[in-house]
């Protein structure tokens, strides 16, 4: 699951994109103008940005140039009705990683999103195994000892993030920022409740206490060396 910022002023198109990406298990934040897009990029971390060119208050190209000038490296997919070669060249030279001309099929956009995410190291892994727990990102399934265990979408996303950062202490702030939407009312208590639910399901399935609490800081999953593995697509 990726955290994606969508900057699009067409409300209907924006909502269609949001719903499609959520269906593919991503967390998506939608803003409708260039100034808001720049503010979000300055304050929050994303795995991918989908950026419209023709935005009110600040153009998508200006947003992108500022983001790159400030050191932003997140992949950016530019959306625009401008289809001339010179205009595509301008968008790509500004720092876009890919370019999609409107109107477009949502399925094509989703395919481009998947292709861009494959450039991000943490999304090149399709399967993670730690001890008896195996998490298959592509199939969106978690199994313990070969038997599938059902998790709610947010529980899955949190466990995925912790497993991808095994042997690292993940703070509650990091979980709130990367797994929950910035506009949600989630808090440290929300994290605690989610961790408790995941622990309960893992223990009942025979996985033991996989998630360790680091008091005053956050949570940690420790890989067990030879019994842990990462598998690419």
Buried (B, 14 or more C-beta within 10 A) or exposed (E): BBBBBBBBBBEEBBEBBBEBBBEBBBBBBBBBBBBBBBEBBEEEEBBBBBBBBBBEBBBBBBBBBBBBEEEBEBBBBBBBEBEEEEBBEBBEEBBBBBBBBBEEEEEEBBEBBBEBBEEBEEBEBBBBBBBBBBBBBEEBBBBBEEEEBEBEEBBBBBBBBBBBBBEBEBBBEBBBBBBBBBEEEBEEEBBEEBBEBBBEBBEEBEBEEBBEEEEEEBBBBBBEEEEBEBEEE
